[in-house]
Amino acid sequence: MIIELRRIFESDDIKQEFAYEFDAGDELISTPIVVKGYVKNATGIVSISAEADFSVSTQCAKCAKDIRKKLNVAVDHFLIDELHDEDNDEYIVVEDMNLNLDDLVLEDIYLSLPTRFLCKNDCKGLCPYCGMDLNEGSCDCKKPIDPRMAALQALLSDDE
């Protein structure tokens, strides 16, 4: 969605609301992204404030179960029409008075996603030897002995 901002920048105390949805075109984001918010000019300070609701479908990083999570990301930025300090990245520069809201929302979404998803916070994962899901119970596989500890293991078995 493209928002035309000329009227917002030229008028004080004006607010333009928006609500729409779009597809991310990404396998991770499994539902359309629903965006609701507004752009406003409050005494010469133009800002955008919105929320994006969507779901992700992926696999648990520990046990590989399919999971689907609903997420909400806040999109809050200050907008300016020109930047005097080139090193400043606190503002979104809108030189042509058109803001591509889809790109801005997607950038904020990708920056807020966790590096890995878990089916639950205390997921135990899979046994590295037999592959059993440790959330469903403990496995009975015999763990290999660390070769560095083999000499100690031999001493323990000789005492018995």
N, CA, C and O atoms as a DFTB+ gen file, in Angstrom:
640 C
 N C O
     1  1       0.851      -1.166       0.000
     2  2       0.000       0.000       0.000
     3  2       0.901       1.236       0.000
     4  3       1.830       1.342       0.801
     5  1       0.619       2.141      -0.887
     6  2       1.345       3.399      -0.977
     7  2       0.502       4.479      -0.299
     8  3      -0.673       4.651      -0.625
     9  1       1.101       5.200       0.636
    10  2       0.414       6.301       1.306
    11  2       0.992       7.609       0.778
    12  3       2.202       7.828       0.834
    13  1       0.130       8.467       0.271
    14  2       0.529       9.792      -0.212
    15  2       0.584      10.716       1.004
    16  3      -0.418      10.888       1.699
    17  1       1.743      11.306       1.262
    18  2       1.960      12.051       2.503
    19  2       2.019      13.568       2.349
    20  3       2.182      14.268       3.348
    21  1       1.893      14.098       1.137
    22  2       2.021      15.544       0.944
    23  2       1.048      16.314       1.830
    24  3       1.447      17.274       2.490
    25  1      -0.211      15.913       1.857
    26  2      -1.225      16.594       2.663
    27  2      -0.890      16.510       4.147
    28  3      -1.118      17.466       4.888
    29  1      -0.348      15.368       4.591
    30  2       0.021      15.191       5.999
    31  2       1.164      16.138       6.373
    32  3       1.123      16.787       7.417
    33  1       2.192      16.212       5.504
    34  2       3.337      17.071       5.810
    35  2       2.965      18.552       5.783
    36  3       3.557      19.346       6.516
    37  1       2.000      18.936       4.955
    38  2       1.652      20.347       4.798
    39  2       0.623      20.847       5.798
    40  3       0.419      22.057       5.894
    41  1      -0.030      19.974       6.540
    42  2      -1.077      20.383       7.477
    43  2      -0.717      19.944       8.891
    44  3      -0.311      18.804       9.115
    45  1      -0.873      20.866       9.842
    46  2      -0.659      20.511      11.245
    47  2      -1.917      19.880      11.825
    48  3      -3.030      20.152      11.377
    49  1      -1.722      19.041      12.819
    50  2      -2.823      18.394      13.541
    51  2      -3.784      17.662      12.614
    52  3      -4.997      17.865      12.671
    53  1      -3.231      16.816      11.766
    54  2      -4.027      16.004      10.856
    55  2      -3.649      14.542      11.064
    56  3      -2.504      14.218      11.378
    57  1      -4.608      13.690      10.886
    58  2      -4.394      12.256      11.107
    59  2      -5.097      11.479       9.992
    60  3      -6.254      11.754       9.675
    61  1      -4.401      10.516       9.403
    62  2      -4.974       9.669       8.354
    63  2      -4.862       8.216       8.809
    64  3      -3.761       7.697       8.995
    65  1      -6.007       7.570       8.986
    66  2      -6.019       6.175       9.418
    67  2      -6.002       5.249       8.209
    68  3      -6.407       5.635       7.112
    69  1      -5.536       4.035       8.417
    70  2      -5.532       3.032       7.360
    71  2      -5.712       1.648       7.981
    72  3      -5.344       1.412       9.132
    73  1      -6.272       0.765       7.214
    74  2      -6.436      -0.644       7.594
    75  2      -6.483      -1.442       6.298
    76  3      -7.277      -1.146       5.406
    77  1      -5.641      -2.441       6.201
    78  2      -5.599      -3.267       4.996
    79  2      -4.840      -4.548       5.312
    80  3      -4.324      -4.719       6.417
    81  1      -4.777      -5.435       4.347
    82  2      -3.979      -6.655       4.491
    83  2      -3.273      -6.945       3.185
    84  3      -3.723      -6.545       2.112
    85  1      -2.157      -7.649       3.295
    86  2      -1.397      -8.029       2.108
    87  2      -0.658      -9.328       2.364
    88  3      -0.433      -9.707       3.513
    89  1      -0.282     -10.011       1.287
    90  2       0.482     -11.252       1.390
    91  2       1.966     -10.932       1.349
    92  3       2.417     -10.113       0.549
    93  1       2.717     -11.586       2.219
    94  2       4.156     -11.340       2.295
    95  2       4.912     -12.031       1.168
    96  3       6.016     -11.615       0.817
    97  1       4.331     -13.077       0.603
    98  2       5.037     -13.829      -0.419
    99  2       6.192     -14.627       0.165
   100  3       7.224     -14.808      -0.482
   101  1       6.012     -15.104       1.395
   102  2       7.056     -15.813       2.131
   103  2       6.439     -17.082       2.703
   104  3       5.306     -17.053       3.183
   105  1       7.158     -18.183       2.660
   106  2       6.640     -19.443       3.204
   107  2       6.504     -19.404       4.720
   108  3       5.636     -20.078       5.275
   109  1       7.338     -18.632       5.394
   110  2       7.302     -18.552       6.852
   111  2       6.023     -17.866       7.340
   112  3       5.393     -18.330       8.290
   113  1       5.644     -16.772       6.696
   114  2       4.442     -16.029       7.077
   115  2       3.272     -16.668       6.352
   116  3       3.101     -16.497       5.145
   117  1       2.461     -17.412       7.113
   118  2       1.462     -18.292       6.511
   119  2       0.093     -17.656       6.292
   120  3      -0.761     -18.258       5.642
   121  1      -0.133     -16.466       6.815
   122  2      -1.421     -15.796       6.636
   123  2      -1.178     -14.405       6.068
   124  3      -0.062     -13.890       6.142
   125  1      -2.208     -13.798       5.506
   126  2      -2.040     -12.396       5.103
   127  2      -1.711     -11.535       6.330
   128  3      -2.179     -11.807       7.435
   129  1      -0.920     -10.522       6.120
   130  2      -0.546      -9.604       7.199
   131  2      -1.629      -8.535       7.281
   132  3      -1.894      -7.829       6.308
   133  1      -2.253      -8.422       8.456
   134  2      -3.310      -7.434       8.682
   135  2      -2.682      -6.230       9.367
   136  3      -2.126      -6.343      10.459
   137  1      -2.777      -5.072       8.712
   138  2      -2.140      -3.856       9.209
   139  2      -3.215      -2.818       9.526
   140  3      -4.091      -2.541       8.706
   141  1      -3.134      -2.247      10.732
   142  2      -4.047      -1.178      11.149
   143  2      -3.220      -0.101      11.825
   144  3      -2.339      -0.396      12.633
   145  1      -3.510       1.157      11.490
   146  2      -2.771       2.231      12.128
   147  2      -3.109       3.579      11.548
   148  3      -4.176       3.772      10.963
   149  1      -2.189       4.515      11.713
   150  2      -2.418       5.880      11.245
   151  2      -1.095       6.595      11.017
   152  3      -0.052       6.217      11.552
   153  1      -1.176       7.640      10.202
   154  2      -0.092       8.594      10.014
   155  2      -0.636       9.918      10.507
   156  3      -1.766      10.285      10.187
   157  1       0.171      10.652      11.297
   158  2      -0.328      11.937      11.799
   159  2       0.781      12.976      11.809
   160  3       1.970      12.660      11.864
   161  1       0.346      14.221      11.752
   162  2       1.225      15.361      11.882
   163  2       0.766      16.101      13.127
   164  3      -0.313      16.693      13.139
   165  1       1.572      16.071      14.161
   166  2       1.262      16.759      15.409
   167  2       2.286      17.870      15.588
   168  3       3.435      17.616      15.948
   169  1       1.871      19.069      15.340
   170  2       2.723      20.272      15.435
   171  2       4.031      20.120      14.664
   172  3       5.109      20.427      15.174
   173  1       3.917      19.648      13.441
   174  2       5.071      19.549      12.562
   175  2       5.872      18.266      12.671
   176  3       6.835      18.084      11.926
   177  1       5.504      17.373      13.574
   178  2       6.200      16.089      13.711
   179  2       5.317      15.011      13.096
   180  3       4.246      14.699      13.616
   181  1       5.777      14.448      11.987
   182  2       5.000      13.430      11.268
   183  2       5.459      12.055      11.743
   184  3       6.650      11.747      11.757
   185  1       4.489      11.245      12.128
   186  2       4.819       9.904      12.610
   187  2       3.822       8.894      12.065
   188  3       2.703       9.230      11.678
   189  1       4.267       7.654      12.049
   190  2       3.399       6.542      11.658
   191  2       3.369       5.570      12.823
   192  3       4.399       5.279      13.432
   193  1       2.185       5.075      13.123
   194  2       2.017       4.104      14.197
   195  2       1.027       3.052      13.710
   196  3      -0.089       3.381      13.308
   197  1       1.434       1.798      13.746
   198  2       0.575       0.726      13.257
   199  2       0.906      -0.569      13.969
   200  3       1.921      -0.685      14.656
   201  1       0.021      -1.544      13.787
   202  2       0.263      -2.897      14.276
   203  2       0.018      -3.867      13.127
   204  3      -0.909      -3.696      12.335
   205  1       0.856      -4.872      13.054
   206  2       0.735      -5.905      12.028
   207  2       0.474      -7.237      12.712
   208  3       1.259      -7.665      13.558
   209  1      -0.617      -7.893      12.354
   210  2      -0.966      -9.209      12.894
   211  2      -0.812     -10.245      11.793
   212  3      -1.234     -10.025      10.658
   213  1      -0.202     -11.379      12.137
   214  2       0.032     -12.441      11.161
   215  2       0.376     -13.722      11.900
   216  3       0.560     -13.713      13.118
   217  1       0.463     -14.820      11.166
   218  2       0.871     -16.107      11.729
   219  2       2.074     -16.632      10.968
   220  3       2.227     -16.399       9.769
   221  1       2.924     -17.348      11.693
   222  2       4.059     -18.014      11.062
   223  2       3.860     -19.519      11.184
   224  3       3.342     -20.013      12.186
   225  1       4.275     -20.231      10.157
   226  2       4.252     -21.697      10.162
   227  2       5.668     -22.176       9.899
   228  3       6.274     -21.862       8.874
   229  1       6.178     -22.941      10.848
   230  2       7.544     -23.427      10.731
   231  2       7.684     -24.695      11.572
   232  3       6.680     -25.276      11.986
   233  1       8.892     -25.118      11.821
   234  2       9.149     -26.278      12.662
   235  2       9.893     -25.843      13.916
   236  3      10.661     -24.881      13.903
   237  1       9.648     -26.568      14.994
   238  2      10.351     -26.320      16.255
   239  2      11.846     -26.557      16.023
   240  3      12.238     -27.533      15.383
   241  1      12.655     -25.671      16.541
   242  2      14.108     -25.774      16.355
   243  2      14.721     -26.943      17.127
   244  3      15.839     -27.358      16.820
   245  1      14.013     -27.479      18.120
   246  2      14.563     -28.577      18.914
   247  2      13.972     -29.939      18.561
   248  3      14.710     -30.920      18.464
   249  1      12.652     -30.020      18.368
   250  2      12.035     -31.337      18.146
   251  2      11.474     -31.511      16.737
   252  3      11.003     -32.599      16.402
   253  1      11.510     -30.484      15.914
   254  2      11.083     -30.517      14.510
   255  2       9.585     -30.713      14.308
   256  3       9.162     -31.050      13.202
   257  1       8.770     -30.514      15.342
   258  2       7.318     -30.572      15.165
   259  2       6.855     -29.330      14.420
   260  3       7.422     -28.249      14.582
   261  1       5.814     -29.492      13.598
   262  2       5.231     -28.346      12.914
   263  2       4.537     -27.457      13.933
   264  3       3.791     -27.943      14.783
   265  1       4.781     -26.163      13.848
   266  2       4.144     -25.218      14.765
   267  2       3.596     -24.038      13.968
   268  3       4.075     -23.713      12.882
   269  1       2.590     -23.422      14.538
   270  2       1.999     -22.212      13.965
   271  2       1.789     -21.233      15.118
   272  3       1.147     -21.560      16.116
   273  1       2.337     -20.036      14.968
   274  2       2.236     -19.036      16.031
   275  2       1.662     -17.747      15.461
   276  3       2.017     -17.312      14.366
   277  1       0.756     -17.146      16.246
   278  2       0.230     -15.823      15.901
   279  2       1.150     -14.781      16.519
   280  3       1.524     -14.877      17.688
   281  1       1.507     -13.789      15.722
   282  2       2.409     -12.743      16.199
   283  2       1.827     -11.366      15.912
   284  3       0.979     -11.204      15.035
   285  1       2.292     -10.386      16.661
   286  2       1.893      -8.995      16.497
   287  2       3.154      -8.149      16.566
   288  3       3.950      -8.280      17.496
   289  1       3.329      -7.286      15.580
   290  2       4.511      -6.428      15.527
   291  2       4.052      -4.968      15.462
   292  3       3.187      -4.607      14.664
   293  1       4.651      -4.143      16.320
   294  2       4.370      -2.704      16.307
   295  2       5.266      -2.032      15.272
   296  3       6.450      -2.346      15.153
   297  1       4.679      -1.107      14.533
   298  2       5.406      -0.333      13.528
   299  2       5.281       1.133      13.928
   300  3       4.231       1.744      13.728
   301  1       6.347       1.701      14.492
   302  2       6.339       3.089      14.951
   303  2       7.586       3.796      14.438
   304  3       8.710       3.403      14.751
   305  1       7.373       4.849      13.642
   306  2       8.500       5.586      13.066
   307  2       8.150       7.060      12.937
   308  3       6.981       7.440      12.863
   309  1       9.200       7.878      12.911
   310  2       9.055       9.289      12.584
   311  2       9.431       9.460      11.118
   312  3      10.393       8.855      10.644
   313  1       8.681      10.277      10.408
   314  2       8.894      10.488       8.980
   315  2       9.398      11.910       8.749
   316  3       8.940      12.856       9.388
   317  1      10.347      12.044       7.828
   318  2      10.843      13.365       7.457
   319  2      10.950      13.434       5.941
   320  3      11.035      12.409       5.264
   321  1      10.945      14.669       5.413
   322  2      11.025      14.813       3.959
   323  2      12.456      15.056       3.469
   324  3      12.725      14.926       2.274
   325  1      13.371      15.406       4.368
   326  2      14.781      15.514       4.006
   327  2      15.639      15.283       5.251
   328  3      15.233      15.558       6.381
   329  1      16.826      14.773       4.995
   330  2      17.733      14.430       6.089
   331  2      18.975      15.292       5.977
   332  3      19.629      15.309       4.934
   333  1      19.308      16.012       7.050
   334  2      20.486      16.872       7.048
   335  2      21.703      16.152       7.613
   336  3      22.827      16.444       7.205
   337  1      21.510      15.232       8.527
   338  2      22.591      14.453       9.126
   339  2      22.559      13.072       8.488
   340  3      21.726      12.240       8.850
   341  1      23.444      12.824       7.557
   342  2      23.424      11.595       6.760
   343  2      23.640      10.324       7.582
   344  3      23.273       9.238       7.134
   345  1      24.223      10.437       8.769
   346  2      24.484       9.263       9.599
   347  2      23.313       8.908      10.501
   348  3      23.382       7.919      11.231
   349  1      22.260       9.675      10.469
   350  2      21.125       9.461      11.358
   351  2      20.155       8.462      10.726
   352  3      19.643       8.692       9.630
   353  1      19.906       7.352      11.423
   354  2      18.977       6.344      10.902
   355  2      17.735       6.213      11.779
   356  3      17.059       5.185      11.754
   357  1      17.437       7.255      12.553
   358  2      16.272       7.220      13.430
   359  2      14.980       7.595      12.706
   360  3      13.889       7.398      13.241
   361  1      15.097       8.125      11.510
   362  2      13.932       8.614      10.778
   363  2      13.800       7.894       9.445
   364  3      14.775       7.388       8.889
   365  1      12.569       7.862       8.949
   366  2      12.307       7.345       7.611
   367  2      12.210       8.548       6.690
   368  3      11.357       9.413       6.891
   369  1      13.068       8.616       5.684
   370  2      13.072       9.743       4.749
   371  2      12.088       9.439       3.621
   372  3      12.177       8.403       2.962
   373  1      11.151      10.358       3.414
   374  2      10.131      10.218       2.376
   375  2      10.288      11.415       1.435
   376  3       9.548      12.394       1.538
   377  1      11.250      11.330       0.525
   378  2      11.564      12.464      -0.345
   379  2      10.478      12.734      -1.378
   380  3      10.198      13.892      -1.689
   381  1       9.863      11.683      -1.914
   382  2       8.861      11.877      -2.966
   383  2       7.431      11.936      -2.423
   384  3       6.475      11.933      -3.198
   385  1       7.284      11.991      -1.111
   386  2       5.988      12.103      -0.421
   387  2       5.102      10.870      -0.581
   388  3       3.901      10.934      -0.316
   389  1       5.681       9.749      -1.012
   390  2       4.959       8.478      -1.095
   391  2       5.688       7.459      -0.243
   392  3       6.894       7.261      -0.390
   393  1       4.952       6.814       0.647
   394  2       5.536       5.813       1.541
   395  2       4.983       4.444       1.173
   396  3       3.770       4.235       1.177
   397  1       5.885       3.507       0.852
   398  2       5.480       2.134       0.585
   399  2       5.362       1.433       1.934
   400  3       6.359       0.998       2.511
   401  1       4.147       1.331       2.420
   402  2       3.904       0.787       3.753
   403  2       4.199      -0.704       3.817
   404  3       4.651      -1.189       4.854
   405  1       3.958      -1.444       2.743
   406  2       4.245      -2.885       2.735
   407  2       5.718      -3.150       3.048
   408  3       6.039      -4.002       3.877
   409  1       6.606      -2.421       2.384
   410  2       8.042      -2.621       2.602
   411  2       8.443      -2.287       4.030
   412  3       9.234      -3.005       4.641
   413  1       7.899      -1.198       4.565
   414  2       8.224      -0.786       5.925
   415  2       7.743      -1.819       6.947
   416  3       8.468      -2.156       7.884
   417  1       6.525      -2.315       6.766
   418  2       5.960      -3.316       7.680
   419  2       6.770      -4.613       7.601
   420  3       7.108      -5.190       8.634
   421  1       7.081      -5.073       6.400
   422  2       7.866      -6.306       6.251
   423  2       9.250      -6.178       6.892
   424  3       9.728      -7.121       7.522
   425  1       9.884      -5.037       6.737
   426  2      11.196      -4.834       7.356
   427  2      11.100      -4.927       8.875
   428  3      11.928      -5.577       9.515
   429  1      10.094      -4.282       9.448
   430  2       9.921      -4.352      10.904
   431  2       9.589      -5.769      11.362
   432  3      10.044      -6.195      12.423
   433  1       8.805      -6.502      10.580
   434  2       8.467      -7.884      10.927
   435  2       9.725      -8.753      10.936
   436  3       9.976      -9.471      11.904
   437  1      10.508      -8.691       9.872
   438  2      11.697      -9.543       9.783
   439  2      12.728      -9.198      10.870
   440  3      13.430     -10.081      11.364
   441  1      12.815      -7.928      11.232
   442  2      13.750      -7.544      12.288
   443  2      13.281      -7.986      13.666
   444  3      14.093      -8.113      14.582
   445  1      11.986      -8.221      13.825
   446  2      11.466      -8.598      15.142
   447  2      11.329     -10.111      15.331
   448  3      11.111     -10.562      16.456
   449  1      11.449     -10.895      14.276
   450  2      11.293     -12.345      14.399
   451  2      12.423     -12.949      15.227
   452  3      13.570     -12.513      15.128
   453  1      12.104     -13.943      16.035
   454  2      13.171     -14.618      16.795
   455  2      14.078     -15.405      15.855
   456  3      13.691     -15.741      14.736
   457  1      15.278     -15.693      16.323
   458  2      16.219     -16.444      15.491
   459  2      15.801     -17.906      15.346
   460  3      16.167     -18.570      14.377
   461  1      15.033     -18.399      16.315
   462  2      14.506     -19.760      16.219
   463  2      13.155     -19.818      16.927
   464  3      12.892     -19.056      17.857
   465  1      12.321     -20.718      16.477
   466  2      11.001     -20.917      17.058
   467  2      10.974     -22.242      17.806
   468  3      11.536     -23.234      17.341
   469  1      10.318     -22.258      18.969
   470  2      10.154     -23.475      19.757
   471  2       8.668     -23.781      19.904
   472  3       7.847     -22.866      19.968
   473  1       8.320     -25.076      19.958
   474  2       6.921     -25.466      20.135
   475  2       6.416     -25.060      21.520
   476  3       5.240     -24.740      21.694
   477  1       7.312     -25.075      22.492
   478  2       7.028     -24.585      23.848
   479  2       8.361     -24.202      24.470
   480  3       9.414     -24.680      24.048
   481  1       8.308     -23.346      25.463
   482  2       9.544     -22.816      26.041
   483  2      10.446     -23.882      26.645
   484  3      11.667     -23.730      26.635
   485  1       9.870     -24.956      27.169
   486  2      10.676     -25.996      27.798
   487  2      10.797     -27.249      26.924
   488  3      10.887     -28.361      27.444
   489  1      10.799     -27.072      25.623
   490  2      10.939     -28.211      24.702
   491  2      12.268     -28.911      24.975
   492  3      13.318     -28.273      25.054
   493  1      12.201     -30.242      25.118
   494  2      13.395     -31.038      25.429
   495  2      14.137     -31.491      24.176
   496  3      15.291     -31.912      24.261
   497  1      13.490     -31.411      23.018
   498  2      14.151     -31.773      21.772
   499  2      14.175     -33.263      21.512
   500  3      13.379     -34.018      22.070
   501  1      15.099     -33.679      20.655
   502  2      15.252     -35.072      20.251
   503  2      16.522     -35.654      20.849
   504  3      17.509     -34.944      21.044
   505  1      16.493     -36.964      21.143
   506  2      17.702     -37.653      21.594
   507  2      18.696     -37.635      20.428
   508  3      18.341     -38.004      19.309
   509  1      19.931     -37.212      20.681
   510  2      20.900     -37.142      19.583
   511  2      21.367     -38.508      19.090
   512  3      22.025     -38.596      18.053
   513  1      21.039     -39.569      19.813
   514  2      21.493     -40.903      19.439
   515  2      20.415     -41.731      18.753
   516  3      20.674     -42.369      17.732
   517  1      19.201     -41.722      19.312
   518  2      18.153     -42.557      18.722
   519  2      17.058     -41.730      18.035
   520  3      16.254     -42.280      17.283
   521  1      17.021     -40.428      18.283
   522  2      16.043     -39.568      17.630
   523  2      14.680     -39.515      18.285
   524  3      13.759     -38.921      17.724
   525  1      14.519     -40.117      19.458
   526  2      13.225     -40.087      20.136
   527  2      12.907     -38.680      20.625
   528  3      13.791     -37.945      21.067
   529  1      11.627     -38.317      20.538
   530  2      11.170     -37.017      21.040
   531  2      11.162     -37.088      22.566
   532  3      10.362     -37.823      23.146
   533  1      12.036     -36.338      23.211
   534  2      12.185     -36.390      24.668
   535  2      11.029     -35.701      25.395
   536  3      10.929     -35.800      26.618
   537  1      10.164     -35.014      24.671
   538  2       8.960     -34.440      25.269
   539  2       7.928     -35.528      25.571
   540  3       7.050     -35.342      26.413
   541  1       8.041     -36.659      24.881
   542  2       7.095     -37.763      25.046
   543  2       7.592     -38.811      26.035
   544  3       6.874     -39.766      26.329
   545  1       8.785     -38.651      26.544
   546  2       9.351     -39.605      27.488
   547  2      10.839     -39.749      27.267
   548  3      11.388     -39.248      26.286
   549  1      11.494     -40.449      28.203
   550  2      12.936     -40.637      28.050
   551  2      13.203     -41.872      27.197
   552  3      12.394     -42.799      27.152
   553  1      14.338     -41.869      26.530
   554  2      14.677     -43.000      25.660
   555  2      15.489     -44.035      26.447
   556  3      16.018     -43.748      27.521
   557  1      15.573     -45.229      25.892
   558  2      16.317     -46.312      26.528
   559  2      17.612     -46.636      25.797
   560  3      18.233     -47.668      26.048
   561  1      18.013     -45.753      24.899
   562  2      19.224     -46.066      24.137
   563  2      20.460     -45.919      25.024
   564  3      20.481     -45.136      25.973
   565  1      21.484     -46.694      24.685
   566  2      22.719     -46.642      25.460
   567  2      23.595     -45.547      24.861
   568  3      23.969     -45.590      23.689
   569  1      23.903     -44.586      25.687
   570  2      24.719     -43.456      25.240
   571  2      26.161     -43.914      25.111
   572  3      26.645     -44.634      25.984
   573  1      26.866     -43.524      24.056
   574  2      28.271     -43.910      23.927
   575  2      29.111     -43.218      25.008
   576  3      28.817     -42.099      25.429
   577  1      30.145     -43.904      25.432
   578  2      31.029     -43.363      26.463
   579  2      32.050     -42.459      25.787
   580  3      32.639     -42.809      24.764
   581  1      32.241     -41.310      26.373
   582  2      33.243     -40.364      25.871
   583  2      34.599     -41.057      25.952
   584  3      34.973     -41.526      27.027
   585  1      35.348     -41.140      24.853
   586  2      36.636     -41.845      24.876
   587  2      37.617     -41.259      25.885
   588  3      38.524     -41.958      26.336
   589  1      37.455     -40.016      26.239
   590  2      38.346     -39.406      27.235
   591  2      38.065     -39.959      28.634
   592  3      38.911     -39.880      29.525
   593  1      36.871     -40.518      28.813
   594  2      36.495     -41.050      30.129
   595  2      36.548     -42.580      30.165
   596  3      36.217     -43.171      31.193
   597  1      36.943     -43.216      29.107
   598  2      36.953     -44.676      29.033
   599  2      37.845     -45.293      30.115
   600  3      37.489     -46.323      30.687
   601  1      38.983     -44.686      30.399
   602  2      39.890     -45.226      31.430
   603  2      39.220     -45.176      32.795
   604  3      39.369     -46.113      33.579
   605  1      38.491     -44.115      33.101
   606  2      37.784     -44.023      34.378
   607  2      36.661     -45.053      34.434
   608  3      36.413     -45.646      35.484
   609  1      36.002     -45.261      33.342
   610  2      34.923     -46.258      33.291
   611  2      35.481     -47.657      33.565
   612  3      34.840     -48.464      34.239
   613  1      36.657     -47.936      33.047
   614  2      37.302     -49.236      33.271
   615  2      37.637     -49.414      34.756
   616  3      37.476     -50.511      35.291
   617  1      38.094     -48.371      35.421
   618  2      38.394     -48.440      36.843
   619  2      37.132     -48.715      37.662
   620  3      37.163     -49.500      38.610
   621  1      36.032     -48.075      37.298
   622  2      34.770     -48.288      38.016
   623  2      34.251     -49.701      37.832
   624  3      33.728     -50.291      38.777
   625  1      34.382     -50.246      36.655
   626  2      33.872     -51.602      36.426
   627  2      34.755     -52.662      37.079
   628  3      34.256     -53.744      37.387
   629  1      36.076     -52.395      37.309
   630  2      36.968     -53.356      37.962
   631  2      36.660     -53.476      39.448
   632  3      36.873     -54.539      40.030
   633  1      36.158     -52.402      40.085
   634  2      35.852     -52.418      41.520
   635  2      34.631     -53.262      41.835
   636  3      34.499     -53.742      42.961
   637  1      33.782     -53.449      40.928
   638  2      32.528     -54.158      41.219
   639  2      32.652     -55.611      41.109
   640  3      31.678     -56.332      41.326
